[in-house]
Amino acid sequence: MAEEPSVVVIGGGYVGLPFAVEASTAGFDTVVLDLVLDKVCKINKGESYIKDVSDEILVKLVKSGKLRATTDLKALATANAVIICVPTPLNKSKDPDVSMIMAAADAVLSYLHAGQLIVLESTTYPGFTREVLKPHLESTGMEAGEDFFLAFSPERVDPGNPVYRTKNTPKVLGGITPACSERARALYSRFIDDIVQVSSCDAAEMVKLLENTFRAVNIGLVNEVALMCKKLKLDTWEVIDAAASKPFGFMPFYPGPGLGGHCIPVDPHYLSWKLKTLKYNARFIELAGVINSGMPEVTVQLVADALNSHGKPVNGSEILVIGVAYKPDIDDVRESPALDVIELLRQRDGCVSYHDPHVPRLSIDNMEYRSVPLSQLQNFDCVVIVTDHKSIDYARLCRDSKLVVDTRNATRELRHEFPDKIVAL
């Protein structure tokens, strides 16, 4: 690899753009390759569409000539390193959809040259890099570890996290061969503080799935605990907080209206799918998936029961969903449980609106929504807190609302003041 390699990052999303910013900040000539022209134009104008990257930083890097964006695949021809950061969703049958990785691989294949480093960051199942990506690239006649270098390094992006960013989040890395690992380490260690090297691509792929399966299974457990506490007429949050006082052997997780984001709702299914090919049933994963995917329906039933206690059906009631981003204080709605809650309420003929200070507009199944101001709270029969953004004045929300269903414990300190208004998960 050249002393100062040129880097092409395929995919300018929540993973790719922050990565490109770190690489270019470290002095590498970096290109973001994305087929969405709007993203490319914004990057080249220094306009960030991701909150974790400021316009100020982007403008500085673009003006310095160290960072640019393009839709032209020819940028791959002169790249010493190519980092693939494209989405890997699930298809309708909950099986891995690696079509975007393969499209990126096809582009790389056209311009693959001796000495080039290819690193896949997109989440996939254990064995994919070795079993699928490696032979695909080796169809050129070149050999991984000899003619070009191939590694897997799972992204660990946490959108909106003010402490852990790309640079200071430890980076797991595994190569097809030791030479591949060393070549990838040489690049990554220039702009990432801590590299955690594992023995293979397969191990690195499994690390990512373990991280998010751990969260999904534990969230599934605590969601079921919340359902148990409802049956037992106990305060779920009180029980969890008391358990969390134990200084060893317990880690608190919290219930909610369902899983959201680009990782936790998706990644465990990649592992489960892979194991099914080996005739193994990942029972914990499957059960957690059933519980977590059922939480939007639980939330809607809470709304229905709360309205019923006020003498109203869901049918025809004006319902305001608070928060549609998948977690607090970001604008990312990928896999957000709020989308399911809205759709399920609509299926019951509820008149649904939403408020989210970070998401001014929203499209669900060709239905267009706009965030409504909280000054209209009194117009709604029920308000449902799905995402607990910190900027929302919950005291005002409880004061001005007729009925509040809280799935996030945002109103805990207010329940004694409004005992007849607030229903908590």
Secondary structure, DSSP 8 states (H G I E B T S, - for coil): --SS--EEEE--STTHHHHHHHHHHTT--EEEE-S-HHHHHHHHTT--SSTTS-HHHHHHHHHHTSEEEES-GGGGGG-SEEEE-----B-TTS-B--HHHHHHHHHHHHH--TT-EEEE-S---TTHIIIIIHHHHHTTS--BTTTBEEEE------TT-SS--TTTS-EEEEESSHHHHHHHHHHHTTT-S-EEE-S-HHHHHHHHHHHHHHHHHHHHHHHHHHHHHHHHT--HHHHHHHHTT-SSS-------S---SSSTTTHHHHHHHHHHTTT---HHHHHHHHHHHTHHHHHHHHHHHHHHHTT--STT-EEEEE--SSSTT----TT-HHHHHHHHHHHTT-EEEEE-TT-SEEEETTEEEE---GGGGGG-SEEEESS--TTS-HHHHHHH-S-EEESSSTTGGGTTTSTTTEEE-
